[in-house]
Amino acid sequence: MIDQQALTGEAVPAEKGFGDNVFAATLVVRGRIQVKVEKTGLETTISKLGDILDNTADFKTGLQLKGEEWSNKVAMPLLATGLVSAPFLGVSSATAMLFSAPTNTVEILTSLHTFNHLTLVSKKGILIKDGRALEELTKIDTILFDKTGTLTKEEPEVGKIVVCDELGEDEILVYAASAEHRLTHPIAQAIVKQAKKRHLGLLEIEEANYKIGYGVTVHLKNQVIKVGSARFMNREGIALPPKIAEAKVLGEEEGYSLVMVALNQQLQGAIEIRPQVRPEV
């Protein structure tokens, strides 16, 4: 499980398997990893992002450019006036005249204005990739977000529980929470939290075997419980019933995932894991 939030904005750690790409500056939160380095230093995505942010700091607003233009236009007239007046007013007065142009103030204040706004938004966790956004912000009435992590909390939540035939929702949730309660990743914690919310007791697990990036297999008396992704079920030779397969396709379209729950090699249900929308949204 790889935490890519600092780079991609996604709150839920990404499952990675053999052959998958990983990014520099991301964090392994569960399991072990061996990587083949293909890009280093300036070639990495995080380095390119840094270059973009550096360019943002050098961005000049339209007001700054106008201030510089005005300063350049009055520079020679002011210099000539200062030289002519120096014999009559003295060096100090002539020098003061050179710095009396209001365009100098505009040039300085607009630079501070831009830097101040970049500092304020960075403290709120917002990175400005293009300085033009600062100028256009007052004209914007619609914002498009390309990542769910921007509008959602770090912790996901349980949505609907899809059941097949034999077991009910609470039974599916109890099996899943019992299998996952010792794990620390956000999806496992969301399932356990939902079980506690329904005041459901957990079962005593005798043995557990966790497959990184797939799921967990636990033993309970004469029963074997498997909890994990559809990829995990496929690996374990467990077929998805039509009802679960349809829910999986729908989840992919709507942006949520399913945690499958199997009992003795038979898929009994699935738990929807949805992002939690921030209250201020």
DOVO-852554 format. One record per residue (C-alpha): residue number from 0; z, x, y. Coordinates in nm, 2 decimals. Last residue first. Layout:
N
+-----+--------+--------+--------+
| seq |      Z |      X |      Y |
+-----+--------+--------+--------+
| NUM |      Z |      X |      Y |
...
+-----+--------+--------+--------+
//
This chain:
281
+-----+--------+--------+--------+
| seq |      Z |      X |      Y |
+-----+--------+--------+--------+
| 280 |   0.07 |  -1.82 |   2.13 |
| 279 |   0.42 |  -1.76 |   2.25 |
| 278 |   0.57 |  -1.85 |   1.91 |
| 277 |   0.37 |  -1.58 |   1.73 |
| 276 |   0.16 |  -1.71 |   1.45 |
| 275 |   0.29 |  -1.62 |   1.11 |
| 274 |   0.01 |  -1.49 |   0.88 |
| 273 |  -0.04 |  -1.68 |   0.56 |
| 272 |   0.05 |  -1.60 |   0.20 |
| 271 |  -0.06 |  -1.89 |  -0.02 |
| 270 |   0.12 |  -1.90 |  -0.36 |
| 269 |  -0.07 |  -1.94 |  -0.68 |
| 268 |  -0.02 |  -2.13 |  -1.00 |
| 267 |   0.03 |  -2.12 |  -1.38 |
| 266 |  -0.21 |  -1.86 |  -1.50 |
| 265 |  -0.16 |  -1.82 |  -1.87 |
| 264 |  -0.10 |  -1.47 |  -2.02 |
| 263 |   0.26 |  -1.55 |  -2.10 |
| 262 |   0.34 |  -1.69 |  -1.76 |
| 261 |   0.11 |  -1.61 |  -1.47 |
| 260 |   0.17 |  -1.63 |  -1.09 |
| 259 |  -0.11 |  -1.54 |  -0.85 |
| 258 |  -0.04 |  -1.44 |  -0.49 |
| 257 |  -0.31 |  -1.58 |  -0.27 |
| 256 |  -0.44 |  -1.45 |   0.06 |
| 255 |  -0.51 |  -1.60 |   0.41 |
| 254 |  -0.81 |  -1.57 |   0.64 |
| 253 |  -0.97 |  -1.92 |   0.63 |
| 252 |  -1.28 |  -1.82 |   0.44 |
| 251 |  -1.09 |  -1.59 |   0.20 |
| 250 |  -0.83 |  -1.86 |   0.14 |
| 249 |  -1.10 |  -2.12 |   0.06 |
| 248 |  -1.25 |  -1.89 |  -0.20 |
| 247 |  -0.90 |  -1.83 |  -0.36 |
| 246 |  -0.82 |  -2.20 |  -0.35 |
| 245 |  -1.15 |  -2.27 |  -0.54 |
| 244 |  -1.06 |  -2.01 |  -0.80 |
| 243 |  -0.72 |  -2.16 |  -0.84 |
| 242 |  -0.85 |  -2.50 |  -0.91 |
| 241 |  -1.12 |  -2.36 |  -1.14 |
| 240 |  -0.86 |  -2.18 |  -1.36 |
| 239 |  -0.85 |  -1.81 |  -1.31 |
| 238 |  -0.87 |  -1.61 |  -1.63 |
| 237 |  -0.61 |  -1.36 |  -1.73 |
| 236 |  -0.74 |  -1.03 |  -1.89 |
| 235 |  -0.48 |  -0.81 |  -1.73 |
| 234 |  -0.73 |  -0.65 |  -1.50 |
| 233 |  -0.86 |  -0.99 |  -1.39 |
| 232 |  -0.51 |  -1.09 |  -1.31 |
| 231 |  -0.45 |  -0.78 |  -1.11 |
| 230 |  -0.78 |  -0.84 |  -0.91 |
| 229 |  -0.66 |  -1.19 |  -0.84 |
| 228 |  -0.36 |  -1.04 |  -0.68 |
| 227 |   0.00 |  -1.03 |  -0.81 |
| 226 |   0.27 |  -1.18 |  -1.03 |
| 225 |   0.29 |  -1.14 |  -1.41 |
| 224 |   0.57 |  -1.30 |  -1.60 |
| 223 |   0.63 |  -1.22 |  -1.97 |
| 222 |   0.86 |  -1.46 |  -2.16 |
| 221 |   1.08 |  -1.40 |  -2.46 |
| 220 |   1.39 |  -1.31 |  -2.26 |
| 219 |   1.25 |  -1.25 |  -1.91 |
| 218 |   1.01 |  -0.96 |  -1.89 |
| 217 |   0.85 |  -0.85 |  -1.56 |
| 216 |   0.49 |  -0.75 |  -1.47 |
| 215 |   0.42 |  -0.66 |  -1.11 |
| 214 |   0.11 |  -0.66 |  -0.90 |
| 213 |  -0.22 |  -0.48 |  -0.81 |
| 212 |  -0.20 |  -0.22 |  -0.54 |
| 211 |   0.06 |  -0.02 |  -0.72 |
| 210 |   0.13 |  -0.15 |  -1.06 |
| 209 |   0.50 |  -0.25 |  -1.09 |
| 208 |   0.66 |  -0.27 |  -1.43 |
| 207 |   0.99 |  -0.47 |  -1.46 |
| 206 |   1.24 |  -0.52 |  -1.74 |
| 205 |   1.52 |  -0.76 |  -1.80 |
| 204 |   1.49 |  -0.99 |  -1.50 |
| 203 |   1.78 |  -1.22 |  -1.42 |
| 202 |   1.63 |  -1.53 |  -1.26 |
| 201 |   1.66 |  -1.62 |  -0.90 |
| 200 |   1.83 |  -1.93 |  -0.76 |
| 199 |   1.64 |  -2.17 |  -0.54 |
| 198 |   1.79 |  -2.29 |  -0.21 |
| 197 |   1.45 |  -2.39 |  -0.07 |
| 196 |   1.49 |  -2.15 |   0.21 |
| 195 |   1.61 |  -1.89 |  -0.04 |
| 194 |   1.28 |  -1.93 |  -0.23 |
| 193 |   1.08 |  -1.90 |   0.09 |
| 192 |   1.26 |  -1.58 |   0.18 |
| 191 |   1.19 |  -1.43 |  -0.16 |
| 190 |   0.81 |  -1.51 |  -0.12 |
| 189 |   0.81 |  -1.36 |   0.23 |
| 188 |   0.99 |  -1.05 |   0.12 |
| 187 |   0.73 |  -0.99 |  -0.16 |
| 186 |   0.45 |  -1.03 |   0.10 |
| 185 |   0.62 |  -0.79 |   0.35 |
| 184 |   0.66 |  -0.50 |   0.11 |
| 183 |   1.02 |  -0.42 |   0.00 |
| 182 |   1.02 |  -0.50 |  -0.37 |
| 181 |   1.34 |  -0.59 |  -0.56 |
| 180 |   1.29 |  -0.96 |  -0.51 |
| 179 |   0.93 |  -0.96 |  -0.65 |
| 178 |   0.97 |  -1.08 |  -1.01 |
| 177 |   1.25 |  -1.32 |  -0.93 |
| 176 |   1.06 |  -1.45 |  -0.62 |
| 175 |   0.74 |  -1.51 |  -0.83 |
| 174 |   0.92 |  -1.69 |  -1.11 |
| 173 |   1.13 |  -1.90 |  -0.87 |
| 172 |   0.83 |  -1.99 |  -0.66 |
| 171 |   0.63 |  -2.11 |  -0.96 |
| 170 |   0.93 |  -2.32 |  -1.08 |
| 169 |   0.97 |  -2.47 |  -0.73 |
| 168 |   0.60 |  -2.57 |  -0.71 |
| 167 |   0.59 |  -2.74 |  -1.05 |
| 166 |   0.49 |  -2.59 |  -1.38 |
| 165 |   0.26 |  -2.72 |  -1.66 |
| 164 |  -0.05 |  -2.83 |  -1.49 |
| 163 |  -0.21 |  -2.59 |  -1.23 |
| 162 |   0.00 |  -2.55 |  -0.92 |
| 161 |  -0.11 |  -2.43 |  -0.57 |
| 160 |   0.18 |  -2.35 |  -0.35 |
| 159 |   0.11 |  -2.41 |   0.02 |
| 158 |   0.20 |  -2.16 |   0.29 |
| 157 |   0.44 |  -1.87 |   0.25 |
| 156 |   0.49 |  -1.65 |   0.55 |
| 155 |   0.37 |  -1.32 |   0.68 |
| 154 |   0.59 |  -1.07 |   0.85 |
| 153 |   0.43 |  -0.85 |   1.13 |
| 152 |   0.40 |  -1.15 |   1.36 |
| 151 |   0.07 |  -1.30 |   1.45 |
| 150 |  -0.16 |  -1.31 |   1.76 |
| 149 |  -0.28 |  -0.95 |   1.78 |
| 148 |  -0.24 |  -0.90 |   1.41 |
| 147 |  -0.51 |  -1.16 |   1.35 |
| 146 |  -0.77 |  -0.91 |   1.47 |
| 145 |  -1.10 |  -0.98 |   1.67 |
| 144 |  -0.94 |  -1.17 |   1.95 |
| 143 |  -1.17 |  -1.35 |   2.19 |
| 142 |  -1.04 |  -1.42 |   2.54 |
| 141 |  -1.16 |  -1.70 |   2.77 |
| 140 |  -1.10 |  -1.75 |   3.15 |
| 139 |  -1.17 |  -1.40 |   3.27 |
| 138 |  -1.25 |  -1.34 |   3.64 |
| 137 |  -0.91 |  -1.18 |   3.72 |
| 136 |  -0.95 |  -0.95 |   3.43 |
| 135 |  -1.29 |  -0.81 |   3.55 |
| 134 |  -1.14 |  -0.52 |   3.75 |
| 133 |  -0.89 |  -0.41 |   3.48 |
| 132 |  -1.15 |  -0.46 |   3.20 |
| 131 |  -1.37 |  -0.20 |   3.37 |
| 130 |  -1.13 |   0.06 |   3.25 |
| 129 |  -1.26 |   0.04 |   2.90 |
| 128 |  -1.04 |   0.11 |   2.60 |
| 127 |  -0.73 |  -0.04 |   2.76 |
| 126 |  -0.44 |  -0.01 |   2.51 |
| 125 |  -0.18 |  -0.28 |   2.50 |
| 124 |   0.16 |  -0.21 |   2.35 |
| 123 |   0.35 |  -0.37 |   2.64 |
| 122 |   0.45 |  -0.02 |   2.77 |
| 121 |   0.07 |   0.06 |   2.76 |
| 120 |   0.01 |  -0.25 |   2.99 |
| 119 |   0.24 |  -0.12 |   3.26 |
| 118 |   0.11 |   0.24 |   3.25 |
| 117 |  -0.25 |   0.13 |   3.28 |
| 116 |  -0.15 |  -0.09 |   3.57 |
| 115 |   0.03 |   0.19 |   3.75 |
| 114 |  -0.26 |   0.43 |   3.70 |
| 113 |  -0.51 |   0.19 |   3.86 |
| 112 |  -0.28 |   0.12 |   4.16 |
| 111 |  -0.20 |   0.49 |   4.20 |
| 110 |  -0.58 |   0.56 |   4.22 |
| 109 |  -0.63 |   0.27 |   4.46 |
| 108 |  -0.35 |   0.39 |   4.68 |
| 107 |  -0.49 |   0.74 |   4.73 |
| 106 |  -0.85 |   0.64 |   4.82 |
| 105 |  -0.73 |   0.35 |   5.04 |
| 104 |  -0.49 |   0.58 |   5.23 |
| 103 |  -0.77 |   0.84 |   5.29 |
| 102 |  -0.99 |   0.56 |   5.41 |
| 101 |  -0.74 |   0.48 |   5.68 |
| 100 |  -0.85 |   0.79 |   5.87 |
|  99 |  -0.55 |   0.97 |   6.03 |
|  98 |  -0.57 |   1.29 |   5.83 |
|  97 |  -0.81 |   1.48 |   6.05 |
|  96 |  -0.63 |   1.34 |   6.36 |
|  95 |  -0.30 |   1.49 |   6.24 |
|  94 |  -0.48 |   1.83 |   6.23 |
|  93 |  -0.60 |   1.79 |   6.59 |
|  92 |  -0.24 |   1.70 |   6.70 |
|  91 |  -0.09 |   2.00 |   6.53 |
|  90 |  -0.36 |   2.24 |   6.66 |
|  89 |  -0.33 |   2.15 |   7.02 |
|  88 |  -0.44 |   1.85 |   7.22 |
|  87 |  -0.70 |   2.01 |   7.46 |
|  86 |  -0.82 |   2.31 |   7.26 |
|  85 |  -0.80 |   2.11 |   6.93 |
|  84 |  -0.99 |   1.81 |   7.06 |
|  83 |  -1.34 |   1.94 |   6.99 |
|  82 |  -1.25 |   2.07 |   6.64 |
|  81 |  -1.07 |   1.76 |   6.55 |
|  80 |  -1.36 |   1.53 |   6.66 |
|  79 |  -1.60 |   1.74 |   6.46 |
|  78 |  -1.39 |   1.72 |   6.15 |
|  77 |  -1.34 |   1.35 |   6.20 |
|  76 |  -1.72 |   1.29 |   6.24 |
|  75 |  -1.78 |   1.51 |   5.92 |
|  74 |  -1.53 |   1.33 |   5.70 |
|  73 |  -1.61 |   0.97 |   5.81 |
|  72 |  -1.89 |   0.92 |   5.55 |
|  71 |  -1.71 |   1.10 |   5.27 |
|  70 |  -1.40 |   0.90 |   5.32 |
|  69 |  -1.59 |   0.57 |   5.32 |
|  68 |  -1.76 |   0.67 |   4.99 |
|  67 |  -1.43 |   0.77 |   4.83 |
|  66 |  -1.27 |   0.44 |   4.93 |
|  65 |  -1.58 |   0.25 |   4.80 |
|  64 |  -1.54 |   0.44 |   4.46 |
|  63 |  -1.17 |   0.36 |   4.45 |
|  62 |  -1.24 |  -0.01 |   4.53 |
|  61 |  -1.50 |  -0.02 |   4.25 |
|  60 |  -1.25 |   0.11 |   4.01 |
|  59 |  -1.25 |   0.47 |   3.88 |
|  58 |  -1.21 |   0.55 |   3.51 |
|  57 |  -1.05 |   0.88 |   3.43 |
|  56 |  -0.76 |   0.72 |   3.25 |
|  55 |  -1.01 |   0.51 |   3.05 |
|  54 |  -1.19 |   0.82 |   2.94 |
|  53 |  -0.87 |   0.95 |   2.78 |
|  52 |  -0.83 |   0.62 |   2.60 |
|  51 |  -1.18 |   0.65 |   2.45 |
|  50 |  -1.11 |   1.01 |   2.35 |
|  49 |  -0.79 |   0.90 |   2.18 |
|  48 |  -0.98 |   0.64 |   1.98 |
|  47 |  -1.22 |   0.91 |   1.87 |
|  46 |  -0.92 |   1.11 |   1.75 |
|  45 |  -0.78 |   0.82 |   1.56 |
|  44 |  -1.11 |   0.76 |   1.39 |
|  43 |  -1.13 |   1.11 |   1.26 |
|  42 |  -1.42 |   1.35 |   1.35 |
|  41 |  -1.22 |   1.54 |   1.62 |
|  40 |  -0.97 |   1.67 |   1.36 |
|  39 |  -1.08 |   1.62 |   1.01 |
|  38 |  -1.33 |   1.40 |   0.81 |
|  37 |  -1.40 |   1.39 |   0.44 |
|  36 |  -1.05 |   1.47 |   0.30 |
|  35 |  -1.02 |   1.37 |  -0.06 |
|  34 |  -0.70 |   1.18 |  -0.10 |
|  33 |  -0.42 |   1.16 |  -0.35 |
|  32 |  -0.18 |   0.87 |  -0.30 |
|  31 |   0.16 |   0.76 |  -0.42 |
|  30 |   0.32 |   0.41 |  -0.42 |
|  29 |   0.45 |   0.20 |  -0.14 |
|  28 |   0.45 |   0.24 |   0.24 |
|  27 |   0.18 |   0.50 |   0.28 |
|  26 |   0.13 |   0.54 |   0.65 |
|  25 |  -0.19 |   0.56 |   0.86 |
|  24 |  -0.26 |   0.85 |   1.11 |
|  23 |  -0.58 |   0.95 |   0.93 |
|  22 |  -0.76 |   0.66 |   0.77 |
|  21 |  -0.81 |   0.55 |   0.41 |
|  20 |  -1.13 |   0.48 |   0.22 |
|  19 |  -1.12 |   0.32 |  -0.13 |
|  18 |  -1.24 |   0.51 |  -0.43 |
|  17 |  -0.93 |   0.44 |  -0.65 |
|  16 |  -0.73 |   0.15 |  -0.50 |
|  15 |  -0.59 |   0.05 |  -0.17 |
|  14 |  -0.40 |  -0.26 |  -0.08 |
|  13 |  -0.36 |  -0.30 |   0.30 |
|  12 |  -0.02 |  -0.35 |   0.46 |
|  11 |   0.01 |  -0.68 |   0.64 |
|  10 |   0.04 |  -0.65 |   1.02 |
|   9 |  -0.32 |  -0.57 |   1.09 |
|   8 |  -0.36 |  -0.40 |   1.44 |
|   7 |  -0.63 |  -0.16 |   1.31 |
|   6 |  -0.49 |   0.18 |   1.40 |
|   5 |  -0.11 |   0.14 |   1.44 |
|   4 |  -0.12 |  -0.14 |   1.19 |
|   3 |  -0.27 |   0.06 |   0.91 |
|   2 |   0.03 |   0.05 |   0.67 |
|   1 |  -0.11 |   0.15 |   0.33 |
|   0 |   0.00 |   0.00 |   0.00 |
+-----+--------+--------+--------+
//
